Structures are given as C-alpha cells and as structure tokens.
Amino acid sequence: MTGTVDMANPTSMILSVAMLLDWIGVKRQNAAFAQAGKAMHAAVEAVLANAETRTPDIGGRIGTQAFTNAVVQAIRA
C-alpha cells in the first residue's frame, strides 16, 4: 500500500453525506439539516472550481486530506 495513501477523491462520499442531510431535513421538516447539506454541496463546488484544490484524478495535485480540509474551510467561510 505504499504510495496509495491519501490518493482517493472524497467528493462522492462528501456529496453522499450532503444528500443524506438534505433527506433528513425534508423527512423531519428540519431546515437546519437541509441547510447543512446545501452548505456541503456548495463547498464541494467551490473547492472543485479551483484548480489548486483538486485531487490528481481530476487534474489537481492535492491529496484526500487536503481536499477534505479545503471543503471544511469552505463550509466555515
């Protein structure tokens, strides 16, 4: 496994959680969950729009951890 750590693109996992939060928001009629899902989705879009914060499989140079950190920072912004 040497050399394969920190290489996976976490976009699908993050967006899956965003969809889950949106579904919970609708199911429980709780706008906070839906808003959290929307914030995650918007953060992923913002991070992917920047070539400097993409993973190698989509033309970038950062790893899984750095990508995830960029998404977290975009959510907090």
C-alpha positions as CSV (number, residue, x, y, z in Angstrom):
1,M,0.0,0.0,0.0
2,T,3.0,2.3,0.0
3,G,2.2,5.3,-2.2
4,T,-1.5,4.8,-2.3
5,V,-2.5,6.6,0.9
6,D,-4.2,10.0,0.6
7,M,-5.0,9.5,-3.1
8,A,-8.7,8.8,-3.2
9,N,-11.1,11.6,-4.3
10,P,-13.6,12.0,-1.4
11,T,-16.1,14.0,-3.4
12,S,-18.7,11.3,-3.8
13,M,-18.5,10.5,-0.1
14,I,-18.9,14.1,0.9
15,L,-21.8,14.6,-1.5
16,S,-23.5,11.4,-0.3
17,V,-23.5,12.9,3.3
18,A,-24.9,16.2,1.9
19,M,-27.7,14.3,0.2
20,L,-28.4,12.4,3.4
21,L,-28.6,15.6,5.4
22,D,-30.9,17.1,2.8
23,W,-33.2,14.0,3.0
24,I,-33.2,14.1,6.9
25,G,-34.1,17.8,6.6
26,V,-37.1,17.0,4.4
27,K,-38.1,13.9,6.3
28,R,-38.0,15.6,9.7
29,Q,-39.0,19.0,8.4
30,N,-35.8,20.5,9.9
31,A,-34.4,23.3,7.8
32,A,-31.0,23.1,9.7
33,F,-30.3,19.6,8.2
34,A,-31.3,20.7,4.7
35,Q,-29.1,23.9,5.0
36,A,-26.1,21.8,6.2
37,G,-26.5,19.6,3.2
38,K,-26.7,22.6,0.9
39,A,-23.6,24.1,2.5
40,M,-21.6,20.9,2.0
41,H,-22.7,20.8,-1.7
42,A,-21.8,24.4,-2.3
43,A,-18.4,23.9,-0.5
44,V,-17.5,21.0,-2.8
45,E,-18.5,23.0,-5.9
46,A,-16.3,25.9,-4.7
47,V,-13.3,23.6,-4.0
48,L,-13.6,21.9,-7.4
49,A,-13.8,25.2,-9.2
50,N,-10.3,26.0,-8.0
51,A,-7.6,24.0,-9.9
52,E,-5.3,24.3,-6.9
53,T,-7.7,22.3,-4.7
54,R,-8.4,19.4,-6.9
55,T,-7.2,15.8,-6.5
56,P,-4.9,14.2,-9.1
57,D,-7.7,12.2,-10.8
58,I,-9.3,15.5,-11.9
59,G,-6.2,17.4,-12.8
60,G,-5.1,18.6,-9.4
61,R,-2.2,17.8,-7.1
62,I,-3.5,17.6,-3.6
63,G,-4.5,14.5,-1.6
64,T,-7.6,13.3,0.1
65,Q,-6.9,15.0,3.4
66,A,-6.0,18.4,1.8
67,F,-9.1,18.3,-0.4
68,T,-11.3,17.5,2.6
69,N,-9.7,20.3,4.6
70,A,-10.4,22.7,1.8
71,V,-14.1,21.6,1.8
72,V,-14.3,22.1,5.6
73,Q,-12.7,25.6,5.3
74,A,-15.2,26.5,2.5
75,I,-18.1,25.4,4.7
76,R,-16.8,27.6,7.6
77,A,-16.3,30.6,5.3
